[in-house]
Structures are given as structure tokens and as C-alpha cells.
Amino acid sequence: MVEYDDRPIQHDPEFKGPLKNRSCTDIPCLLIFVAFIVCWIAIGLFALSSGDIETLLAPKDSEGRKCGVDSEMSNKSYLLFFDLTKCDITHKKCYTPQVCLEKCPTENWVFKDTDPLEDIRQKIICKPGVDVTNKDRTHIQALIYVSACAPMYLKSKSVVNRCVPTDFSADFISDAILGKLKQAEEIIGYLTYAQGVFDKVVSSYKSALGIVCGGALMCIIYMFLLKWLALPCVLIAIFGVCGLFGYLGYLSYQSYSETDSSAWLIVTIILGSVAGIIALLTVCLWQRIYLACQLIKEASKAVMSALSSLFFPILPWLTHIAIIVYFFYIGFLLISIGDQEFVIEQSPNVVTDNCVCPSWLNYNINSSCDPALFNSECRENAEMCVSRACHLRGVDNPPYMKWMYLIHIFGGLWLYFFISALGEMTLAATFATWYWTMNKSDVPFFTVTVSLWRTIRYHLGTVAFGSLLITICRFFRIVLEYIHRQSTAQGGGQLLGTCGTAIYRCTQCIMVLLEKFLKFMNRNAYIVCAVYGKGLCASAGDALSLLMRNILRVVILNKIVDWLLFAGKILVTCTMIAISWWYYKEEEGDNEFWWVPTILVGLGSYLVASVFFSVHATAVDTIFLCFLEDCERHDGSAEKPYYMSRKIAKLLNLQ
């Protein structure tokens, strides 16, 4: 348990704020972090040397050969399923022969005794090694009966190099087969729709990116204006958000009038209600909003004094993207590691099994086999075996791979949160330096660079410690979610019943709240660490003590500031959404995918606004905590003057 002195801090005329008497903090945790990341990187190198991502992406035929990858299939990149009705989509298994082709079928075909024999030989699709050149109708029908050849196929299109039927109107399809294929038809419809969305993204991403850049420019202008016109800007943001919600509600109501869809009506009601609630809260909390605007104004001055801090989050953001790309790439490689398991299976409808294998192979039904040996050594009537086949059953992952998965997930989360914490502490040190400099013009020009170096030099252990706590909480949530999904998929949900589900939901809720609390405490601990150079536990204790002594200011003032900054973020996002909504709907007319670039613009604008406004939020939190410390250390006299501005001191009745 952390012990700290919760007595009021004594006035210290020699108090200099940050930068003084600093030493390395939480070194053991830093050593653990470095050792763990080394192990994480070692796992990545192992995955790069042993994994093959094409194993996951490339389709495989029934004998495990990768279409378009393996040497004997290098010119056959597309996979055809003989009988889609035998595919179990729920368990992602197809109990039907699968062969690689040079291209997907371009016409419908079914075996008929009345068709010319030469046409049948040219059009029929069989397993590799099955030759029908010299076969008569009876032999071909026998091959179809044992699933060595396909009885029919439909005109198909390639979806991730899998031949998926697109024409279900063929006359030869019976009602029974058509019913079984109905689910495949629905999936194809979804895939076609997804393809349309993807094509729209490709065709409109440049214009969407231009609108998002306009949102970034709007954020920068808004930040500059906050330095001089905080109250007008905040009011514009509040009423702008209300107006934009009202305008979006009007647009959704127009859509409701055109389509008579209840979904649009619900959206209209929600947007109108949110606008009304925002306006009502603004009126009720006017005095607090005015005071919060002054705090925002101070934060804006701090940001503008170190302008590079406005763009500093781009560096952690790019690092996050690199971590995410590396995490998923190595994750896919790890999943691909394993030995393919082949077994002897008897072909369906076989009456007489005439397949003969050498006794030394000991190839019996359901025994393990080697496809190359089976095809070269086993014969049926001096030809390739069709009564039996050596088929791929699955990939057998080594037992140690489960531990590698867990380490990889934990390491990815820890490094991701570590970078976030490093950025937070760097910005906290930057704004703390600005606050505790009496003459603000004396703030160093390279404050961000100096703060980053100071954090790396002294406080990486604290950063690792704080990010570890968040990682443990998030990792536990992921594991809990995985166990719940696995138990549900295997029918365990019915065994758990309502009580088990309620326990799971409560546990998840508790973990979410705990994670939010840890993030709140970490942010304030980073600020105290940036000011005084203490470890995480001591800094968290001092921050908690300081906040608890000023609980009313924390709950009311700081939360209102958070809301006002969030309103600015929403203003930028909604403005860009409204512009893109108008632009793309007018440009595309009746195109059903006009909403795709609109959503892209909305997500991109919110992400960009979050990057810029996160700087302001950190500045507000840092200055607010420093302000509370300033109130306790100083009394505004000539001997112990406040570091805060006179206007804020007067508003708080401190002068």
C-alpha cells in the first residue's frame, strides 16, 4: 500500500517547479519491460522464419496443395468446390472434393447421358490425376459416383480466389439442391454488396482525404482562436453542435419522408433530443462554463507557446499504426505455423474398394498419409485411386504455440499502451514547464524535445509501470471474452444459463470501470511525475490526495472542460460529415453507396480531431493539477506569488 503525506503542502519560497533534483524512477519495471519486449521480438523473428502467410490466404485443394503457390499448381490459382451443398458454413468445413483451376467456370454445366461424349470429356472437371480422355459414359458416371469428378458446376466468380456460383437460375437445379444453395446465394449477395462498398472506397478516397485535411485545418484554426476568443469559440462550438445535430436531424427526416423507414425516424428523434439536452445544460451551467473557458484559454496559451506540441501526437499515432500492422502480420504468421495433417478417407458411394497400396505404407481408412506417396504408390486398376483419397484434415499447431499467442497479444498491448503513456508524460512535462515558469516568455523553444528526452532519460520505468497496469486489465478482458465466445460456440452458453451470463457481464463491466479509473490515475500520476520526478506509486498517491482535497473543483470544473473540448471535436467532425453528405449525395445522385465516403470522412475527421484535441486535453489536465498545487503552495503575496494568471485567481476569489 502506498503511503503519502496528505497534510497541506507548506509554502516554499524557493519552489522552482519541475526540472530539479531528478533521478530514474521504477527501474525494476523498466527492466521487466525490456526483457519482455525482447522475448516478444524473438517470437516475431521465429514467426518470420517459420510462418507462411500464404498458407492462410491461398486456397488449398483436398490434398493440401496451395492453389497458385505450389509448383504443380502454379498456374491454377482458383479453387472449385464439387458440391457446395456439403459445405458447413458454421464450422467453416466443406466435406466435398476441392480442386485448383486456371479460371472459374464461365457457364452452367451438368452431366447428362444424352450429351455428346466428346463434350462431356472437355467440360467435366475432375481431381488431379483422373484422366477421362479414353473413358466412356459408364466409366465417367462411375467416377462421378465416387466423387472423383464433379457432377455439375455453375457459372462462378472469384471471391478471394474461391469460385463462388453467381447463377442460380439453371434449369437442371432441383428444388432440394436450390434450397441448400440458398444460403450460399445470400452470402454471395453480401459479398457483392461488400465489393461495391470497396470499389466506392477506392474511387472516392482522394476526395475524402481532401475533406479530412480540411477538418485538420479547421482544428488548427480553432486552437489558435481559443488563445484570444475562448468563450466565443466555445459558444460557437456548443451552438454549432446543436445546429449541426439539428441539420443532420433534418436530413434524416427527409430520408424518412422519402423511404418511410423507421430507422431514419429513430435517428431523427435521437439527434433532436441530443441537441435539446446540450442547449439545456449550457443554460444551467453557464457560470461554470465561463470559468472553464478561462482554463481552456490558459491551456491554449500553453499549447501556442510550444507549437510543436500540437503536432507531437502525430509521432505516437504513426508508431501505433506501425505496432498494429506488425502485431497482425506476426499474428497471422503464428497462426500459420503447424504441420498439415493428412488422413486416408474413403470416397462416398464406394461399393467395392479396389485401391491397393504397398503393405509397408500401412494406409488404412483414417490413418495418416503422405499425399505424394499415396498418389505415386497406390493404384486402382493400374490408374490413380478413386475409391480412396489422401485428404487434408487440418493443421496441427504445436502445443507451445498457445503460449506464443498469449505472449504476442500481451506484448502488443503493452507496447501500444507504453507509446501512449510516453506521449502523455512528454506533453505533461511540456505544459508543466510552461506553468511553473513565472515569466512565460522564458519557456524554452524546444520544450517538447527537452521533455521527451527527460522522460526517456529518467521515467521510462514509470511509463512501463503505468502501461503495464492498463495492459493487464485489457488482457484479462480479452481472455474473458475469448473464453465466453468459446463456451458459447460449443454450447456452453446453455449450461451457464442466465446466472453465468450475468456474472460474465458484471465482470466485464467491473473491468471496464477499473481500466477507466487506471487511465485517469495514470494520467494524473504522469503529471506529478513530470513535475517532481517521483515514481508511479508516489506520484499517484500525491495526485489522488491533491484531487481529493479539491474534489468539487475536479468533478465540476474539470469535467465541464472535458465536455467543452469534446464539443469542439464534435463540431469539427459534424461539419465535415455535413459537407461530405451534401457533396457526395449531390455528386452521386441515386448511387446507393454515396454514404460510404461520408462515413470515411466522419471517421477520419474524428480521428484527426482527436489527435489535435488530445493535446489540449492533456494541457488542461496538467494546468488544472498544477493550478491546484499552486493554490496550496502560494497565497498570492509578493513573497509567494501565484503562477496562474491574475484573471483566473480573481475568478476563483484568490485575489
C-alpha positions in Angstrom: 0.0 0.0 0.0 1.3 3.4 -1.0 1.8 5.9 1.9 1.8 9.5 1.3 1.6 12.7 3.3 -1.9 14.2 2.9 -1.1 17.2 5.0 -1.4 20.6 3.2 1.9 21.4 1.4 3.9 24.1 3.2 4.7 27.3 1.3 8.2 27.2 -0.2 9.6 30.5 -1.5 12.4 28.5 -3.1 9.9 26.3 -5.1 11.1 26.0 -8.7 8.6 23.6 -10.1 9.9 20.8 -12.4 13.3 20.0 -13.8 15.2 19.9 -10.4 16.7 17.0 -8.5 15.5 14.3 -10.8 16.5 10.6 -10.8 15.5 7.4 -12.6 12.1 6.0 -11.4 10.6 2.5 -11.3 13.8 0.9 -12.8 12.7 -2.8 -12.0 9.6 -2.4 -14.1 11.7 -1.0 -17.0 14.0 -4.0 -16.8 10.9 -6.3 -16.9 9.5 -4.4 -19.9 12.8 -4.5 -21.8 13.1 -8.3 -21.1 9.5 -8.9 -22.2 9.8 -6.9 -25.4 13.0 -8.8 -26.3 11.0 -12.0 -25.9 8.2 -10.5 -28.0 10.6 -9.6 -30.8 12.1 -13.1 -30.6 8.7 -14.6 -31.1 8.3 -12.2 -34.1 11.6 -13.4 -35.6 10.5 -17.0 -35.1 7.2 -16.3 -36.8 9.0 -14.7 -39.7 11.3 -17.6 -40.2 8.8 -20.4 -39.6 5.4 -19.0 -40.7 4.0 -18.6 -44.1 1.1 -16.2 -44.5 0.3 -17.6 -47.9 -0.8 -20.8 -46.0 -3.7 -18.8 -44.7 -4.5 -16.7 -47.7 -4.0 -19.2 -50.6 -6.8 -21.7 -51.1 -5.9 -25.4 -50.8 -7.3 -28.3 -52.7 -8.4 -31.6 -51.0 -4.8 -32.8 -50.9 -3.4 -29.7 -49.2 -1.8 -28.2 -52.3 -1.9 -24.4 -52.3 -3.5 -23.0 -55.5 -1.2 -20.7 -57.4 1.6 -21.3 -54.9 2.8 -24.9 -55.0 4.9 -25.8 -58.1 2.4 -28.2 -59.5 -0.4 -25.7 -59.1 1.5 -22.5 -60.0 -0.9 -21.8 -63.0 -4.0 -22.8 -61.1 -5.0 -20.0 -58.7 -8.7 -20.7 -58.2 -10.4 -23.2 -56.0 -13.6 -25.0 -57.1 -15.9 -27.0 -54.7 -17.6 -30.0 -56.3 -20.7 -29.8 -54.2 -21.5 -26.7 -52.2 -24.4 -28.3 -50.5 -21.9 -30.3 -48.4 -20.3 -27.2 -47.0 -20.9 -26.4 -43.4 -20.5 -22.6 -43.2 -21.0 -22.5 -39.4 -17.9 -24.7 -38.8 -16.1 -23.5 -42.0 -15.7 -27.0 -43.3 -16.5 -28.4 -46.8 -17.0 -32.2 -47.0 -16.6 -32.3 -50.7 -13.6 -32.6 -53.1 -11.9 -29.3 -53.9 -9.6 -28.8 -56.9 -7.5 -25.9 -58.2 -8.4 -24.5 -61.7 -6.8 -22.0 -64.0 -10.1 -20.0 -64.1 -13.5 -20.3 -62.6 -16.3 -21.8 -64.7 -17.9 -19.3 -67.1 -21.1 -21.4 -67.8 -23.5 -23.8 -66.2 -23.0 -27.5 -66.8 -24.4 -30.8 -65.6 -23.6 -34.4 -66.7 -26.2 -35.9 -69.0 -26.1 -39.3 -70.7 -27.6 -37.7 -73.8 -24.8 -35.2 -74.3 -22.1 -35.9 -76.9 -19.3 -37.9 -75.2 -16.6 -35.5 -76.5 -18.4 -32.5 -75.0 -18.6 -34.3 -71.6 -14.8 -35.1 -71.7 -14.0 -31.5 -72.5 -16.3 -29.9 -69.9 -16.2 -32.2 -66.9 -13.9 -31.2 -64.0 -12.1 -34.0 -62.1 -9.5 -34.4 -59.5 -5.8 -34.1 -60.5 -4.6 -37.3 -62.0 -8.0 -38.5 -63.1 -8.0 -38.8 -66.9 -11.3 -39.2 -68.8 -9.8 -38.8 -72.3 -10.4 -42.5 -73.1 -13.3 -43.1 -70.7 -16.8 -44.0 -71.9 -20.0 -42.7 -70.3 -20.2 -45.6 -67.9 -16.7 -45.1 -66.5 -17.3 -41.3 -66.3 -20.5 -41.9 -64.4 -18.7 -44.2 -62.1 -16.1 -41.5 -61.4 -18.8 -39.0 -60.7 -20.5 -41.6 -58.3 -17.3 -41.8 -56.2 -16.8 -38.0 -56.3 -13.7 -38.3 -58.4 -15.4 -35.9 -60.9 -17.9 -33.1 -60.4 -21.5 -34.0 -61.4 -22.2 -30.3 -62.3 -21.0 -26.8 -61.8 -22.4 -23.3 -62.1 -21.2 -20.1 -63.6 -18.9 -18.6 -60.9 -16.9 -15.6 -59.9 -13.7 -15.4 -57.9 -14.1 -14.3 -54.3 -10.7 -14.4 -52.5 -9.6 -16.9 -55.2 -12.6 -19.2 -54.4 -15.0 -20.0 -57.2 -18.5 -19.0 -55.9 -21.6 -19.5 -58.1 -23.4 -16.5 -59.3 -26.2 -18.0 -61.4 -28.9 -20.0 -59.6 -31.4 -19.9 -62.4 -30.2 -23.1 -64.2 -33.0 -25.4 -65.3 -31.2 -28.5 -64.0 -31.0 -27.4 -60.4 -33.7 -29.2 -58.4 -35.7 -27.5 -55.7 -33.9 -29.6 -53.0 -30.5 -28.5 -54.2 -31.6 -24.9 -54.7 -32.8 -24.8 -51.1 -29.4 -26.0 -49.9 -27.7 -23.4 -52.1 -29.9 -20.6 -50.9 -27.5 -19.8 -48.0 -24.6 -19.6 -50.4 -26.7 -17.3 -52.6 -27.3 -14.9 -49.7 -23.6 -14.9 -48.8 -22.8 -14.1 -52.5 -25.2 -11.2 -52.3 -23.4 -9.9 -49.2 -20.0 -10.3 -50.9 -21.3 -8.4 -54.0 -22.5 -5.6 -51.8 -19.2 -5.6 -49.9 -17.4 -5.4 -53.3 -19.5 -2.4 -54.2 -18.5 -0.7 -50.9 -14.9 -1.5 -51.5 -15.0 -0.1 -55.1 -16.6 3.1 -53.8 -13.8 3.4 -51.2 -11.2 3.1 -53.9 -12.8 5.6 -56.2 -13.5 8.3 -53.6 -10.7 8.1 -51.1 -8.8 11.0 -52.6 -11.7 13.4 -52.3 -12.5 12.1 -48.8 -8.9 12.6 -47.8 -9.1 16.2 -49.0 -12.2 16.9 -46.8 -10.4 15.3 -43.8 -7.4 17.6 -44.4 -9.9 20.5 -44.3 -11.0 19.2 -40.9 -7.4 19.2 -39.7 -7.0 22.9 -40.9 -10.3 23.7 -39.0 -8.8 22.1 -35.8 -5.7 24.2 -36.1 -7.6 27.5 -36.7 -9.9 26.6 -33.7 -6.9 26.0 -31.5 -5.4 29.4 -32.4 -8.7 31.2 -31.8 -9.0 29.7 -28.3 -6.0 31.7 -27.2 -7.8 35.0 -27.6 -11.5 34.1 -28.0 -12.1 31.1 -25.8 -15.6 32.0 -24.7 -16.9 32.9 -28.2 -15.3 29.8 -29.7 -16.8 27.6 -27.0 -20.2 29.1 -27.5 -19.8 28.7 -31.3 -18.8 25.0 -30.7 -21.8 24.4 -28.4 -24.4 26.0 -30.6 -22.7 24.8 -33.7 -23.0 21.2 -32.4 -26.7 21.9 -31.7 -27.2 23.4 -35.1 -25.4 20.5 -36.8 -27.3 17.9 -34.9 -30.5 19.8 -35.9 -29.4 19.9 -39.6 -28.5 16.2 -39.6 -31.8 15.5 -38.0 -33.5 17.5 -40.8 -31.6 15.5 -43.4 -32.5 12.2 -41.7 -36.1 13.3 -41.5 -36.0 14.0 -45.3 -34.7 10.5 -45.8 -37.5 9.2 -43.6 -40.1 11.0 -45.7 -38.6 9.5 -48.9 -38.2 5.9 -47.6 -40.7 5.7 -44.8 -38.1 3.8 -42.8 -38.5 3.6 -39.1 -34.7 3.6 -38.7 -34.5 7.2 -40.1 -37.2 8.3 -37.8 -35.3 6.9 -34.7 -32.2 8.7 -35.9 -34.2 12.0 -36.2 -35.6 11.7 -32.7 -32.1 10.9 -31.2 -30.4 13.8 -33.0 -33.2 16.3 -31.9 -33.1 15.1 -28.3 -29.3 15.4 -28.1 -29.4 19.0 -29.4 -32.1 19.9 -26.8 -30.2 18.4 -23.9 -26.9 20.2 -24.9 -28.7 23.6 -25.1 -30.4 23.0 -21.7 -27.1 22.0 -19.9 -25.4 25.1 -21.4 -28.0 27.4 -19.8 -28.0 25.6 -16.4 -24.2 25.5 -16.1 -23.4 29.0 -17.6 -21.2 30.2 -14.7 -19.1 27.0 -14.6 -18.8 27.1 -18.4 -17.4 30.7 -18.2 -14.8 29.7 -15.6 -13.9 26.6 -17.7 -13.4 28.8 -20.7 -10.7 30.7 -18.8 -8.9 27.4 -18.0 -9.2 26.4 -21.7 -7.7 29.8 -22.6 -4.7 29.2 -20.3 -4.3 25.8 -21.9 -4.4 27.3 -25.3 -1.7 29.7 -24.4 0.5 26.8 -23.2 -0.1 25.0 -26.5 0.7 28.0 -28.6 3.9 28.7 -26.6 5.1 25.3 -27.6 3.5 25.0 -31.0 5.3 21.7 -31.8 3.2 20.1 -29.1 0.2 20.5 -31.4 1.8 18.1 -33.9 3.7 15.9 -31.5 0.8 13.3 -31.2 1.3 12.5 -34.8 4.5 10.7 -33.9 2.9 8.3 -31.3 0.0 7.9 -33.7 2.2 6.7 -36.6 4.0 4.5 -34.1 0.7 3.0 -33.1 -0.1 2.2 -36.7 3.3 0.5 -37.2 2.7 -1.6 -34.0 -0.8 -2.6 -35.2 0.5 -3.6 -38.6 3.4 -5.6 -37.1 1.1 -7.2 -34.5 -1.4 -8.5 -37.0 1.2 -9.6 -39.5 3.1 -11.6 -36.9 -0.2 -12.9 -35.5 -1.1 -14.3 -38.9 2.3 -15.8 -39.3 2.0 -17.5 -35.9 -1.4 -18.9 -36.8 0.0 -20.4 -40.0 2.7 -22.4 -38.1 1.9 -26.0 -37.8 2.0 -29.4 -39.5 -0.6 -30.3 -42.1 -2.5 -33.5 -41.1 -3.5 -35.8 -43.9 -5.7 -38.9 -43.5 -7.0 -41.7 -45.7 -10.6 -41.2 -46.5 -12.9 -43.4 -48.5 -14.8 -41.7 -51.3 -18.6 -41.5 -50.9 -20.8 -44.1 -52.5 -18.0 -46.7 -52.9 -19.3 -50.2 -53.2 -16.0 -52.0 -53.9 -12.7 -50.6 -52.8 -10.1 -51.7 -55.3 -7.4 -49.2 -54.2 -4.2 -51.2 -53.4 -1.3 -49.7 -51.5 2.0 -51.3 -50.7 1.9 -53.1 -47.3 4.9 -51.1 -46.0 2.8 -47.9 -46.2 0.1 -49.3 -43.9 -2.5 -47.0 -45.4 -5.9 -47.8 -43.9 -9.0 -45.7 -43.6 -8.5 -42.8 -41.2 -4.7 -43.5 -40.9 -2.2 -40.7 -41.5 -0.8 -40.5 -45.0 1.5 -38.6 -47.3 -0.3 -37.3 -50.5 2.8 -37.6 -52.7 3.4 -41.2 -51.6 -0.2 -42.1 -51.9 -0.5 -40.8 -55.4 2.7 -42.4 -56.6 2.4 -45.8 -54.8 -1.3 -46.6 -54.6 -3.1 -47.8 -57.7 -6.6 -48.9 -58.6 -6.9 -50.9 -61.8 -3.4 -49.6 -62.9 -4.6 -46.0 -62.5 -4.9 -43.4 -59.8 -7.0 -44.4 -56.8 -10.5 -43.0 -56.8 -12.1 -45.3 -54.1 -9.8 -43.7 -51.5 -8.0 -40.4 -51.2 -5.4 -38.8 -49.0 -7.1 -35.6 -47.9 -6.1 -32.7 -45.7 -7.9 -32.8 -42.4 -6.4 -29.7 -40.8 -3.3 -28.0 -39.4 -1.9 -29.4 -36.2 -0.4 -26.5 -34.2 2.3 -27.4 -31.7 1.3 -27.1 -28.0 3.7 -24.3 -27.3 2.0 -22.1 -29.9 -0.7 -21.2 -27.4 1.8 -19.6 -25.1 3.3 -17.7 -28.0 -0.2 -16.4 -28.9 -0.6 -15.1 -25.3 2.8 -13.5 -25.2 2.3 -11.9 -28.5 -1.0 -10.4 -27.5 0.3 -9.2 -24.2 3.4 -7.8 -25.7 1.5 -6.0 -28.4 -0.9 -4.4 -25.9 1.9 -3.4 -23.6 4.0 -1.7 -26.3 0.9 0.1 -27.6 0.0 1.5 -24.2 3.6 2.2 -23.5 3.8 4.5 -26.5 0.6 6.2 -25.4 1.9 6.8 -21.9 5.2 8.1 -23.2 3.4 10.7 -25.3 1.2 11.7 -22.3 4.1 12.2 -20.0 6.1 14.2 -22.6 3.2 16.6 -23.1 2.5 16.8 -19.4 6.2 17.7 -18.8 5.9 20.3 -21.6 2.9 22.1 -20.1 4.1 21.8 -16.6 7.3 23.6 -17.7 5.2 26.3 -19.1 3.0 26.7 -16.0 5.9 26.7 -13.5 7.8 29.3 -15.4 6.8 32.7 -13.9 7.7 34.7 -17.0 6.1 32.7 -19.8 8.3 34.3 -22.4 11.3 32.4 -20.8 9.8 29.0 -21.8 12.5 27.2 -23.9 11.8 27.0 -27.6 12.5 23.2 -27.7 10.3 22.4 -24.7 8.8 19.3 -26.3 12.1 17.9 -27.3 13.6 18.6 -23.8 10.5 17.0 -22.2 10.8 13.9 -24.4 14.4 13.5 -23.6 13.8 14.0 -19.9 11.1 11.3 -19.9 13.2 8.9 -21.8 16.3 9.6 -19.6 14.6 9.3 -16.2 11.0 8.0 -16.4 10.7 5.1 -18.8 10.2 2.8 -15.8 7.2 4.8 -14.7 5.8 4.8 -18.2 6.3 1.0 -18.3 4.7 0.5 -14.9 1.6 2.6 -15.7 1.2 1.0 -19.2 1.6 -2.5 -17.5 -1.4 -1.9 -15.3 -3.6 -0.9 -18.3 -2.3 -3.9 -20.2 -3.1 -6.4 -17.5 -6.7 -5.1 -17.3 -7.2 -5.1 -21.1 -5.6 -8.5 -21.4 -7.9 -10.0 -18.8 -10.9 -8.6 -20.6 -9.7 -10.1 -23.9 -9.2 -13.6 -22.3 -12.5 -13.4 -20.6 -14.2 -12.5 -23.9 -12.5 -15.4 -25.7 -13.5 -17.9 -23.0 -17.1 -16.7 -23.2 -17.2 -16.9 -27.0 -15.6 -20.4 -27.0 -18.1 -21.7 -24.4 -21.0 -20.2 -26.3 -19.8 -21.7 -29.6 -19.5 -25.2 -28.0 -23.0 -24.9 -26.4 -21.7 -23.9 -23.0 -23.9 -20.8 -23.0 -26.9 -23.0 -22.3 -25.1 -24.7 -19.4 -24.0 -21.4 -17.9 -27.6 -20.1 -18.1 -28.7 -16.7 -17.0 -26.7 -16.6 -13.8 -23.4 -17.3 -15.7 -24.1 -14.7 -18.3 -24.9 -12.2 -15.6 -21.6 -12.9 -13.8 -19.8 -12.5 -17.1 -21.4 -9.2 -17.9 -20.8 -7.9 -14.4 -17.1 -8.9 -14.5 -16.7 -7.2 -17.9 -18.4 -4.0 -16.6 -16.1 -4.0 -13.5 -13.0 -4.4 -15.7 -14.1 -1.6 -18.0 -14.6 0.7 -15.0 -11.3 -0.4 -13.5 -9.5 0.3 -16.8 -11.0 3.8 -17.0 -10.0 4.5 -13.4 -6.5 3.3 -14.0 -6.2 5.6 -17.1 -7.4 8.5 -15.0 -5.0 7.9 -12.2 -2.1 7.2 -14.6 -2.6 10.5 -16.4 -2.5 12.5 -13.2 0.4 10.4 -11.9 2.3 11.2 -15.1 1.7 14.9 -14.5 3.1 14.7 -10.9 6.0 12.6 -12.1 6.8 15.2 -14.8 6.8 17.9 -12.1 8.6 16.3 -9.3 10.3 13.2 -10.8 8.7 10.7 -8.4 7.8 7.1 -9.2 4.3 5.9 -10.3 3.0 4.9 -6.9 4.2 8.0 -5.1 3.0 10.2 -7.9 -0.4 8.5 -8.0 -0.7 8.9 -4.2 0.2 12.6 -4.3 -2.2 13.2 -7.2 -5.0 11.4 -5.5 -4.5 13.3 -2.3 -4.5 16.6 -4.2 -7.6 15.8 -6.2 -9.5 14.6 -3.1 -8.7 17.8 -1.3 -10.3 19.7 -4.2 -13.0 17.2 -5.2 -15.7 19.7 -6.0 -13.4 21.6 -8.4 -12.3 18.3 -10.0 -15.9 17.0 -10.5 -17.5 20.2 -11.7 -14.8 22.3 -13.4 -12.5 19.7 -15.0 -15.4 17.6 -16.3 -17.0 20.7 -17.9 -13.7 21.5 -19.6 -13.7 17.9 -21.0 -17.2 18.4 -22.3 -16.3 21.7 -24.0 -13.3 20.3 -25.7 -15.4 17.3 -26.8 -17.9 19.8 -28.2 -15.2 21.3 -30.3 -14.2 17.9 -31.5 -17.8 17.1 -32.4 -18.2 20.5 -34.2 -15.3 19.7 -36.5 -16.5 16.1 -37.1 -20.1 17.1 -37.7 -19.1 19.9 -40.0 -17.0 17.6 -42.2 -19.8 15.0 -42.2 -22.4 17.6 -43.3 -20.1 18.8 -46.1 -19.4 15.3 -47.3 -23.1 14.3 -47.0 -24.1 17.3 -49.2 -21.2 16.8 -51.6 -21.4 13.1 -52.3 -25.2 12.9 -52.3 -25.4 15.7 -54.9 -22.5 14.3 -56.9 -23.6 10.6 -56.9 -27.3 11.2 -57.3 -29.0 7.8 -57.0 -25.8 5.9 -56.3 -26.6 3.6 -53.3 -23.0 3.9 -52.0 -22.9 7.6 -51.5 -22.8 7.1 -47.8 -19.5 5.2 -47.9 -17.2 8.2 -48.4 -19.4 10.1 -45.9 -18.6 7.6 -43.2 -15.0 7.6 -44.2 -14.8 11.4 -43.8 -16.6 11.2 -40.4 -14.2 8.6 -39.1 -11.2 10.3 -40.5 -12.3 13.8 -39.2 -12.9 12.4 -35.7 -9.5 10.7 -35.7 -7.7 13.9 -36.8 -9.7 16.0 -34.3 -8.9 13.5 -31.5 -5.2 13.8 -32.3 -5.3 17.7 -32.1 -7.7 17.9 -29.2 -5.8 15.3 -27.1 -3.0 17.9 -26.9 -5.5 20.4 -25.5 -7.0 17.9 -23.1 -3.5 17.0 -21.7 -2.7 20.7 -21.4 -6.0 21.3 -19.4 -5.4 18.3 -17.1 -1.8 19.3 -16.5 -2.5 23.0 -15.9 -5.5 22.1 -13.7 -3.4 19.9 -11.5 -0.6 22.5 -11.4 -3.2 25.1 -10.6 -4.4 23.1 -7.5 -0.8 22.7 -6.4 -0.2 26.4 -6.9 -3.2 27.2 -4.7 -1.8 25.2 -1.8 1.8 26.3 -2.1 1.2 30.0 -2.6 -1.0 32.8 -1.3 -0.6 35.5 -4.0 1.6 37.7 -1.9 4.8 39.3 -3.1 6.8 36.6 -1.3 4.7 33.7 -2.6 3.0 34.8 -5.8 0.7 32.6 -7.8 2.0 31.1 -11.1 -1.5 31.3 -12.5 -2.8 34.3 -14.3 -4.4 37.1 -12.3 -7.7 36.7 -14.1 -8.2 33.1 -13.0 -7.1 34.0 -9.5 -9.7 36.7 -9.3 -12.4 34.4 -10.8 -11.6 31.9 -8.0 -11.6 34.6 -5.4 -7.9 34.0 -4.7 -7.0 37.7 -5.1 
